[in-house]
């Protein structure tokens, strides 16, 4: 599913449905010294309890203890009666439990907490609507490649089919895909007996040692949560993270292909832990580097070999490079090349195709099925390290590469109202990106395109966007998880529509999480509004009643300020960065400034969406996924 790679000092998980590993991958009995060695290798994460669980321990307590030893540090969710025992067990463990206002927000926060510290996270829900509310966030977790374990309550066996309160069973919900593995969950099971625990946690530990994302669902009936664990020997496994490495033949073939002519490097989010290696590879070979929206910063955007971002919110400099200095091949590292990254444009295809490296063997060739592609299954860091040992250096290139375009911002008028989005982004670049170490997240919609196009990052893991699911509310609520797990500021650049849909300001205030929201307040679903206008599709209403988000935030206990003039932006950002509490900046922006979404119109046209006027065909389109 995903091509994401996690660091070698953290547990890893496969994105494929769970498969048993060869017997030599694990040991079921090890000495205490081996366990301590494994603990150090895992960066402080121990797969299992060292001792058998005492007979007086409940299933809920056992689950909490084993999650602790899997390395879980945070649990995000909304409590309820059906999972009271499990909630209590988590609350009395070393895991930090955070009660959110909505389960989807909790799941988004869990996803971003994982990416902030590379440790698996937990989402907990009660029965019925608790589960269904969380599904969008868990869908995003799977698409983004996070490691998240859902703990949910379900109706106990004797009460199923009898209209229990919030009944959760096969009488009320489909079993396939929710309580079983499938497209949503890599692993899913209902725990009907304490006797299942050893095998369940053995499977989870094995999954944690594999590269990629992994989303699991443990459904625990209310009565089973309080049942006692007796005479069960829990496994003691010594499982160190192991990289997925390419074969010698695949490396040799890659070296041969890359040595046959100039090549470019296309960097995706799955390469985020190989930044140093990719930089060395580019500088030794003189390769031009482009990146996906999620890959921003993995290769420094201020580097002379960086050409630009591809796809949604990307740069025309990439197309200029492909037209004027086309590479023979492109080395693709950790991106699916899906629509948000490539628009499936033939202009991005080099003459001899791709060398596509990913941990998922199904990824190479999917986006461009008719293009010559040599697929390599490997995690990115291991692959690039092998290349560096075998690929000869290229002579220094004197050719100048195109650079991302940055138009000069016209001076403000005497009124300097409302705020132009490009002026806001320039201030965010100066105060937040360059003046702090905060993680920056952009919500889907015009927030995504303005941020991706105009902000520049020189290091990995500073910028986060969701390009797969692209759910509204992801950054609005995910910013809490990022700030919490990173133990520092995290900034969400979000639209007013997303802020109205699902915000967790109250949660941030309760737990003193230093999240910052910068709201692009234009009283519209503006990506939809601008897109419909350019496509010539009339009659659809994407406007919103004007909203004072600063007033709402202050009403929940956060600090907030309204910015209506461009001259006040930097001071507001400095105040937010200096604050020790949740902070919201409500920016009244110019809604009519066209978002930098060039290229999306061609993709929409290919899918059957057409303008009613031919003259609109060449204009930019800013429009949601279809």
C-alpha positions in Angstrom: 0.0 0.0 0.0 2.6 2.5 1.1 6.2 3.0 0.3 7.1 4.6 3.6 10.4 3.7 5.3 11.1 4.2 8.9 14.4 4.7 10.6 16.6 1.9 11.7 16.3 2.8 15.3 12.6 2.2 15.5 10.3 -0.7 15.1 9.2 -1.4 11.6 6.0 -2.7 10.1 5.0 -4.2 6.8 2.3 -2.6 4.7 1.1 -6.0 3.4 -1.5 -8.1 5.1 0.3 -10.0 7.9 2.5 -12.9 6.8 4.4 -15.3 9.0 8.1 -14.7 8.7 10.7 -17.5 8.4 11.5 -19.2 11.7 15.0 -17.7 11.8 13.5 -14.3 12.1 12.5 -14.7 15.7 13.6 -16.5 18.9 11.0 -17.6 21.4 13.3 -17.9 24.4 16.2 -15.7 25.1 18.4 -14.8 28.1 18.0 -11.6 30.1 21.2 -10.3 28.5 19.9 -10.9 25.0 16.7 -9.1 26.0 18.8 -6.1 27.2 20.7 -6.1 23.9 17.4 -6.1 22.0 16.1 -3.3 24.1 19.1 -1.2 23.2 18.9 -2.1 19.5 15.2 -1.1 19.5 16.0 2.4 20.8 14.4 1.5 24.2 11.5 -0.5 22.8 11.1 -4.0 24.2 8.8 -6.3 22.3 7.2 -8.2 25.2 6.9 -8.6 28.9 9.8 -10.4 30.4 7.7 -12.3 32.9 4.5 -14.3 32.7 1.4 -12.3 33.6 0.2 -12.8 37.1 -3.1 -14.7 37.4 -4.9 -11.7 38.9 -4.2 -9.5 35.9 -7.2 -8.7 33.6 -7.1 -8.8 29.9 -7.3 -5.0 29.8 -4.3 -4.7 32.1 -2.4 -7.3 30.0 -3.1 -5.5 26.8 -1.9 -2.2 28.3 1.3 -3.7 29.6 2.1 -5.4 26.4 1.5 -2.2 24.4 3.9 -0.4 26.7 6.5 -3.0 25.8 5.8 -2.6 22.1 7.0 1.0 22.5 3.6 2.8 22.5 3.9 6.1 24.3 0.5 7.7 23.4 -3.1 6.7 23.2 -5.6 9.0 21.5 -9.3 8.5 21.6 -12.8 9.1 23.0 -13.9 7.0 26.0 -17.2 5.3 26.5 -18.9 2.8 28.8 -18.2 -0.3 26.7 -14.5 0.2 27.0 -14.3 1.5 30.5 -12.0 -1.3 31.8 -9.6 -0.8 28.9 -9.7 2.9 29.3 -8.8 2.5 33.0 -6.0 0.1 32.2 -4.4 2.4 29.7 -4.8 5.3 32.1 -3.0 3.4 34.8 -0.1 2.4 32.6 2.9 4.5 31.5 1.1 5.3 28.2 -0.1 8.9 28.1 -3.8 8.9 27.4 -5.5 11.8 25.7 -9.2 12.1 25.4 -10.2 13.9 22.2 -13.5 15.5 21.2 -13.9 13.3 18.1 -12.5 9.9 17.2 -11.4 11.0 13.7 -9.3 13.8 15.2 -7.8 11.3 17.6 -6.8 9.0 14.7 -5.3 11.9 12.7 -3.3 13.0 15.8 -2.1 9.4 16.4 -0.9 9.3 12.7 1.1 12.5 13.0 2.5 11.5 16.4 3.9 8.4 14.8 5.6 10.4 12.1 7.0 12.8 14.7 8.9 10.2 16.7 8.7 6.9 14.8 7.0 5.1 17.7 3.7 3.2 17.3 0.6 4.9 18.6 -2.8 3.7 19.9 -6.3 4.9 19.0 -9.0 3.9 21.4 -12.8 4.0 20.9 -15.9 2.7 22.5 -18.4 0.6 20.6 -20.7 1.6 17.7 -20.2 5.2 16.6 -16.8 5.2 18.3 -15.5 2.8 15.7 -17.2 4.3 12.7 -16.1 7.8 13.6 -12.5 6.8 13.7 -12.5 5.0 10.3 -11.6 8.1 8.3 -8.6 8.8 10.4 -7.5 5.2 10.3 -8.0 5.1 6.6 -5.5 8.1 6.4 -3.1 6.3 8.7 -3.0 3.3 6.4 -2.6 5.5 3.3 0.1 7.6 4.9 2.1 4.6 6.1 1.8 5.1 9.9 2.0 2.5 12.6 -1.3 2.7 14.6 -3.1 0.2 16.7 -6.9 0.6 17.2 -8.3 -0.7 20.4 -12.1 -0.8 20.3 -14.9 -2.2 22.4 -17.5 -4.5 21.0 -20.6 -6.1 22.4 -20.1 -9.2 24.5 -21.2 -12.5 23.0 -24.3 -13.2 25.2 -25.8 -9.8 24.3 -25.2 -9.8 20.5 -28.3 -9.5 18.4 -30.4 -8.3 21.4 -30.2 -4.6 20.7 -27.6 -3.7 23.3 -26.7 -0.1 23.7 -24.4 0.9 20.8 -24.4 -2.8 19.8 -21.3 -3.6 17.8 -21.4 -7.1 16.3 -22.0 -8.7 12.9 -25.6 -7.8 13.4 -24.9 -4.1 13.2 -21.6 -3.8 11.3 -20.0 -5.7 8.4 -17.3 -8.1 9.7 -15.2 -8.1 6.6 -12.7 -5.2 6.5 -13.5 -3.9 10.0 -12.9 -6.9 12.2 -10.8 -8.8 9.6 -7.7 -7.8 7.6 -8.3 -6.0 4.3 -7.9 -2.6 2.6 -8.3 -0.7 5.9 -6.4 -2.9 8.4 -3.3 -4.9 7.9 -4.3 -7.1 10.9 -7.6 -7.3 12.7 -9.0 -9.7 15.3 -11.7 -9.9 18.0 -10.3 -11.0 21.3 -12.8 -13.5 22.7 -10.4 -15.2 25.2 -7.2 -14.3 27.1 -5.7 -17.4 25.6 -5.4 -15.5 22.3 -3.1 -12.8 23.7 0.3 -14.6 23.2 -0.2 -15.2 19.5 -1.8 -11.7 18.9 1.1 -9.9 20.4 3.7 -12.2 18.8 2.2 -11.2 15.5 2.2 -7.5 16.4 5.8 -7.6 17.5 6.9 -9.3 14.2 5.0 -6.7 12.3 6.7 -3.9 14.2 10.0 -5.3 13.1 9.2 -4.9 9.4 9.5 -1.8 7.2 6.5 0.3 6.2 3.2 1.2 7.7 1.0 -1.1 9.7 -2.6 -0.4 11.0 -4.1 -3.0 13.3 -7.5 -3.4 15.0 -7.9 -5.3 18.3 -11.6 -5.5 19.2 -12.2 -6.5 22.8 -15.7 -7.3 24.0 -16.7 -5.5 27.2 -16.9 -8.7 29.3 -13.6 -10.0 28.0 -11.8 -6.8 29.1 -12.3 -7.7 32.8 -11.7 -11.5 32.5 -8.5 -12.8 34.2 -5.4 -13.9 32.5 -4.4 -17.3 34.0 -1.6 -19.8 33.2 -0.6 -18.1 29.9 3.1 -17.9 29.0 3.5 -14.8 26.9 6.3 -15.0 24.3 9.7 -13.4 25.0 11.0 -12.4 21.6 14.3 -10.9 20.6 13.2 -9.0 17.4 15.4 -6.2 16.2 14.3 -4.1 13.2 15.6 -5.4 10.0 15.8 -3.5 6.7 14.5 -4.9 3.4 17.5 -5.0 1.2 17.7 -5.5 -2.6 19.4 -8.5 -4.1 23.0 -8.2 -5.5 21.6 -8.7 -8.9 19.1 -5.8 -8.5 21.9 -3.5 -7.3 24.1 -4.5 -10.2 21.4 -3.9 -12.7 20.6 -0.5 -11.2 24.2 0.5 -11.4 24.4 -0.5 -15.0 21.2 1.4 -15.9 22.2 4.6 -14.0 25.7 4.5 -15.5 24.4 4.5 -19.1 23.5 8.2 -19.2 22.4 11.2 -17.1 19.7 10.5 -14.6 17.4 12.4 -12.3 16.3 11.5 -8.8 12.6 11.7 -7.8 12.3 11.7 -4.0 9.2 10.7 -2.2 8.1 10.5 1.5 9.3 6.9 1.8 12.8 8.2 1.5 12.6 10.5 4.5 15.2 8.6 6.5 17.7 8.4 3.7 18.2 12.2 3.4 22.0 12.1 4.0 22.5 9.3 1.6 20.4 10.9 -1.2 22.3 14.1 -0.8 25.6 12.3 -1.2 24.3 10.4 -4.2 23.2 13.5 -5.9 26.4 15.4 -5.3 28.6 12.6 -6.5 26.7 12.0 -9.7 25.5 15.5 -10.5 21.9 14.2 -10.8 19.0 16.7 -10.8 16.6 16.2 -7.9 12.8 16.6 -7.9 10.4 15.6 -5.1 6.8 14.8 -4.4 4.7 17.2 -2.2 5.2 14.8 0.8 8.9 14.7 0.0 9.7 18.4 0.5 12.8 18.9 2.5 14.3 15.4 2.2 16.7 16.9 -0.4 17.4 20.6 0.6 15.2 22.8 -1.5 17.9 25.5 -1.5 20.5 23.2 -3.1 21.6 24.1 -6.6 20.7 20.6 -7.8 17.1 20.8 -6.6 14.8 21.5 -9.6 11.4 21.6 -7.9 8.3 19.9 -6.5 6.1 17.8 -8.8 2.3 17.5 -8.8 -0.2 19.4 -6.8 1.2 22.8 -5.8 4.4 22.0 -7.7 6.8 24.0 -9.8 6.9 24.7 -13.6 10.7 24.4 -13.3 10.3 20.6 -13.3 8.7 20.7 -16.7 11.3 23.1 -18.0 14.0 20.7 -16.9 12.3 17.7 -18.6 11.9 19.7 -21.8 15.3 21.3 -22.0 17.7 18.9 -20.2 15.8 15.6 -20.1 17.5 12.7 -18.2 17.8 9.3 -19.8 16.3 7.7 -16.8 14.8 8.7 -13.4 15.6 7.0 -10.2 12.3 7.0 -8.1 12.8 6.6 -4.4 9.8 6.0 -2.1 6.9 7.5 -4.0 3.9 5.8 -5.6 3.9 8.5 -8.4 0.1 8.8 -7.9 -2.0 11.7 -9.1 -1.0 14.2 -6.4 2.6 13.6 -7.3 2.6 13.2 -11.0 -0.8 13.9 -12.5 0.2 10.8 -14.5 1.8 13.3 -16.9 3.8 11.9 -19.8 5.9 15.0 -19.7 7.6 13.6 -16.5 8.6 10.3 -18.2 12.2 10.1 -19.3 13.2 8.5 -22.6 14.3 5.1 -21.0 11.8 5.1 -18.1 12.2 4.5 -14.4 14.3 2.6 -11.9 11.7 2.5 -9.2 12.6 1.5 -5.6 10.0 0.8 -3.0 9.3 -1.6 -0.1 6.0 -2.6 -1.7 6.6 -4.8 -4.8 3.2 -3.7 -6.3 4.2 0.0 -6.5 6.7 0.1 -9.4 4.8 0.4 -12.7 1.4 1.2 -11.3 1.3 4.9 -12.1 2.8 4.5 -15.5 1.9 0.9 -16.6 3.1 1.4 -20.2 6.5 2.9 -19.3 9.7 0.9 -19.1 10.3 0.3 -15.4 12.9 -1.6 -13.5 11.4 -2.3 -10.1 13.5 -2.9 -7.0 12.1 -4.0 -3.7 14.1 -2.5 -0.9 14.0 0.2 1.8 15.5 3.4 0.4 18.3 3.9 2.9 19.7 0.4 2.3 19.4 0.7 -1.4 21.2 4.1 -1.7 24.0 2.9 0.6 24.6 0.0 -1.8 24.6 2.4 -4.8 27.1 4.7 -3.1 29.5 1.8 -2.8 29.2 0.7 -6.4 28.2 3.7 -8.6 31.1 5.6 -10.1 31.4 9.3 -9.6 30.3 11.5 -12.5 32.4 14.4 -13.7 31.3 17.8 -12.3 28.6 19.2 -14.3 28.7 22.8 -15.5 25.1 22.8 -16.7 22.8 25.1 -14.7 19.5 23.4 -13.7 16.2 25.2 -13.6 15.2 26.4 -10.2 11.7 26.7 -8.6 10.1 30.0 -9.7 9.5 32.6 -7.1 7.7 35.7 -8.4 8.5 39.0 -6.6 5.7 40.1 -4.4 4.3 43.5 -5.3 4.4 46.1 -2.6 1.2 46.3 -0.5 -1.3 49.0 -1.2 -2.0 51.7 1.4 -4.8 49.6 2.8 -2.9 46.2 2.7 -6.2 44.5 3.3 -7.1 41.7 2.9 -3.9 39.6 3.3 -2.6 38.1 0.1 -1.8 34.4 0.6 1.7 34.7 -1.0 2.5 37.5 1.5 1.4 35.2 4.4 3.6 32.4 3.1 6.6 34.7 2.9 6.1 35.6 6.5 5.7 31.9 7.5 8.9 31.1 5.7 10.8 33.8 7.6 9.3 33.4 11.1 8.3 29.7 11.3 10.4 27.8 8.8 13.7 29.7 9.1 13.2 31.1 12.6 12.1 28.0 14.5 12.3 24.2 14.5 8.5 23.7 14.4 7.0 21.0 12.3 4.8 22.6 9.6 1.6 20.9 8.4 -0.7 22.0 5.6 -4.3 21.0 5.3 -5.8 19.8 2.0 -7.2 22.4 -0.4 -5.7 25.8 -1.1 -3.7 25.6 2.1 -1.9 22.7 0.6 -1.1 24.3 -2.7 0.0 27.7 -1.3 2.3 26.0 1.3 3.7 23.4 -1.0 4.5 25.9 -3.8 5.9 28.7 -1.8 7.5 27.3 1.4 11.0 25.9 1.2 12.6 23.4 3.6 16.2 22.4 3.9 15.8 19.3 6.1 13.6 16.3 6.2 10.6 15.7 8.5 9.8 19.4 8.9 6.8 19.4 6.4 3.8 17.2 6.4 0.8 17.0 4.0 -1.6 14.1 3.2 -1.8 13.4 -0.5 -3.5 10.0 -0.4 -6.7 10.4 1.5 -6.4 14.2 1.8 -9.1 14.4 4.4 -10.2 17.8 5.7 -9.4 18.0 9.4 -6.2 15.9 9.1 -3.8 18.8 9.7 -6.2 20.7 11.9 -6.2 17.8 14.4 -2.9 16.1 13.5 -1.0 19.1 14.6 -1.7 18.1 18.2 0.0 14.7 17.7 3.0 16.2 16.0 3.5 18.8 18.7 3.1 16.3 21.5 5.4 13.6 20.1 8.0 16.0 18.9 7.9 17.9 22.3 8.0 21.2 20.5 5.9 23.6 18.4 3.9 22.3 15.5 2.1 24.6 13.1 -1.0 23.8 11.0 -1.7 25.9 8.0 -5.4 25.2 7.5 -8.5 26.5 5.7 -11.6 27.8 7.4 -13.7 24.9 6.1 -11.4 22.3 7.7 -11.3 24.3 10.9 -15.1 24.3 11.1 -15.2 20.6 10.3 -13.1 19.1 13.0 -10.8 21.0 15.3 -9.3 19.9 18.7 -8.5 23.3 20.2 -10.2 22.2 23.5 -8.1 19.1 23.6 -4.9 21.1 23.1 -5.9 23.5 25.9 -6.6 20.6 28.3 -3.3 18.9 27.7 -1.3 22.2 27.2 -0.1 21.1 23.7 1.8 23.9 22.0 -0.1 23.7 18.7 -0.5 26.7 16.4 -3.2 27.1 13.8 -2.9 29.6 11.0 -6.3 29.8 9.4 -6.7 31.0 5.9 -10.1 32.6 6.4 -11.8 33.4 3.1 -15.4 32.3 3.9 -15.3 29.7 1.2 -14.3 26.2 0.3 -12.0 28.1 -1.9 -10.4 25.2 -3.8 -13.9 24.2 -4.9 -15.0 27.7 -5.5 -12.0 28.6 -7.7 -12.1 25.3 -9.5 -15.8 25.5 -10.4 -15.4 29.1 -11.7 -12.5 28.2 -13.9 -14.2 25.1 -15.2 -17.2 27.3 -16.1 -19.5 25.2 -13.9 -22.1 27.6 -12.5 -24.7 27.3 -9.7 -22.7 25.5 -7.1 -22.4 27.3 -3.8 -19.1 26.9 -1.9 -19.4 29.9 0.4 -19.4 29.9 4.2 -20.8 32.4 6.7 -18.0 34.6 7.9 -16.5 33.1 11.1 -14.4 34.7 13.8 -12.1 31.8 14.6 -10.1 33.9 17.1 -13.2 34.4 19.2 -13.9 30.6 19.1 -10.4 29.7 20.1 -10.4 32.2 23.0 -13.7 30.8 24.1 -12.1 27.4 24.4 -9.1 28.8 26.4 -6.5 29.2 23.7 -4.7 32.4 22.8 -5.7 33.9 19.5 -5.4 37.0 17.3 -7.1 38.2 14.1 -4.9 39.5 11.3 -6.5 41.6 8.6 -3.5 43.6 7.4 -0.3 42.4 5.8 1.8 44.7 8.0 0.6 42.7 11.1 1.5 39.2 10.0 5.1 38.8 11.2 4.3 40.2 14.7 1.4 37.8 15.0 3.6 34.8 14.0 6.3 35.8 16.4 3.7 36.1 19.2 2.5 32.6 18.4 5.9 31.0 18.3 6.8 32.6 21.6 3.6 31.5 23.3 3.6 28.5 25.6 0.0 27.6 25.1 -2.2 26.7 22.1 -2.4 29.7 19.7 -4.6 30.5 16.7 -4.0 33.2 14.1 -7.1 34.0 12.1 -5.9 35.5 8.9 -8.5 37.2 6.6 -7.1 36.5 3.2 -7.8 37.7 -0.3 -10.1 34.9 -1.6 -9.7 35.9 -5.2 -6.0 35.2 -5.5 -5.7 32.2 -7.8 -4.0 29.3 -6.0 -0.9 27.8 -7.6 -2.6 24.6 -8.8 -1.4 24.6 -12.4 -1.6 21.1 -14.0 -4.6 19.9 -12.1 -6.9 21.0 -14.9 -5.2 18.6 -17.4 -5.7 15.7 -14.9 -9.3 16.6 -14.4 -9.9 16.8 -18.2 -8.4 13.4 -18.7 -10.9 12.1 -16.2 -13.9 13.6 -17.9 -14.3 17.0 -16.2 -14.4 19.7 -18.9 -14.8 23.4 -19.0 -17.9 24.9 -20.6 -15.6 27.5 -22.3 -12.6 26.6 -24.4 -10.8 29.7 -23.3 -10.7 28.3 -19.7 -8.7 25.3 -20.8 -5.3 27.0 -20.4 -6.1 28.5 -17.0 -5.1 27.1 -13.6 -7.5 24.9 -11.8 -7.7 24.5 -8.0 -10.1 21.7 -7.3 -10.5 18.7 -5.0 -9.8 15.1 -5.9 -12.5 13.3 -7.9 
